[in-house]
Amino acid sequence: MAEFDVDLFVIGGGSGGVRAARIAANYGARVMVAEEYRMGGTCVIRGCVPKKLFVIGSHVHDEIEDAAGFGWRIGQVSFDWATLVANKDKEIARLEAAYTTNVEKSGAKIVKTRAVLEDAHTLRLATGEKVTAKYILIASGGAPNHGPAVPGIEHVISSNEAFHLKELPKRIVIQGGGYIALEFAGIFNGYGSDVTVIYRGDNILRGFDEDVRKHVRAEMEKKGITIITGCTVTKVDKHGRDFTTHLSGGSSIGSDQVMFAIGRHPNVSGLGLEAAGVAINPANGGIQVDAWSKTSVDNIYAVGDVTHRTNLTPVAIREGHAFADTVFGKRQVAVDHATIPTAVFSQPEVGTVGLTEEEARAQFSHVDIYKTDFRPIKATMSGRDTRVLMKLVVDGVSDRVLGCHIVGDCAAEITQAVAIAVKMKATKADFDATVALHPTASEELVTMRTPTARHVRQAAE
């Protein structure tokens, strides 16, 4: 008789947990996955996938306007928010079914219920059943964080609810200056809403390259989005169907909807972590793990947003796969969290990989900057007032490209390819030796020959 009911019990049916379950099952492990909501997790159900679909749709208005410069005469058009939401729901349901099917095809079993740790090897399901497992993987993800409670917080929505609004708000106030806030600002603006962004810092996209931050803000403001920085929401009043948002600076804004997108926190509460002895990382509030995603308990691991390391879906997938290889494939695989490319599907779009200029100057004695800011070819005919930013950060001693930052159409698509070169430690000479693909925006990455800035760190005396 087996010592445990299963070899692996996975808490969470999102991208990281599903990948781990499938790979472990392929290695012959008996696997059970508990998901209390919908298979697919944050990314598929209420994150990157529906958000990208909304972003794509919101571009259409600009495409229609730009068409005139190319000779197209398009008559009166209309937009129906309910159709967008319904079609998005159909696609998410299709993806959820695919996730479920793929897990079951691998031989793993799915239980649609909540699971709580009772000890290092025992889980109690919401159904009352108990399951014992040799190994446990926690992949419960994260959730929107509304921050310190303010009066009227009950009137505020998060990105979760934004995907299911009954109608498009004419006016919306969004608090936050990161990925989610800016992406939804572009979405609502593209569909015709009047958008105001409130952010406590000095500028949006904290942690990104300074040139990127300035460029994105300028381009968003050109599109009519109001961005107020150095300010926070102190109170939200409701008057019938309208809201008044009060700001720390003393002003107030009327709107039909108020959304907070000020970050996400790891889903660690109510999982029974204390009972099992699983430690929390005091620095970030996520589950403490080592390089192999092992927690403070030898047989319990954690991957993805619940660890609050690098909260990106492909990273969770890579971590889940590495865990299964390490524990069930019997080969030690650690995920390299350096040089991870990322994108912000704001409007304009951001793609970035490697170090910012500020990070490079702190780590390297000689840093060369290659930067260009230009009008894309499409805008020369459409007449749209928009510019693209491309920037390379280079080690002035070794000539290695340390970072690449792009703002403009298809920035993410370009950055995915450039990320391979950066990961391979390509030099600026390698970029220069690559023939340009003309006429494209991305050819600028291999035609920038003269540094726009050279920084030399003075040695301490």
Secondary structure, DSSP 4 states (H G I P E B T S, - for coil): --SSSEEEEEE--SHHHHHHHHHHHHTT--EEEE-SS-TTHHHHHHSHHHHHHHHHHHTHHHHHHHHGGGT---------HHHHHHHHHHHHHHHHHHHHHHHHHTT-EEE-S-EEESSSSEEEETTS-EEEEEEEEE---EEE---S--TTGGG-B-HHHHTT-SS--SEEEEE--SHHHHHHHHHHHHHT-EEEEEESSSSSSTTS-HHHHHHHHHHHHHTT-EEEES--EEEEEEETTEEEEEETTS-EEEESEEEE-S-EEE--TTS-HHHHTPPB-TTTSSB---TT-B-SSTTEEE-GGGGTSS--HHHHHHHHHHHHHHHTS-S------SS--EEE-SSS-EEEEE--HHHHHHH-SEEEEEEEEE--HHHHHH-----EEEEEEEETTT-BEEEEEEESTTHHHHHHHHHHHHHTT-BHHHHHTSPP-SS-STTHHHH--S-SEEEEPPPP-
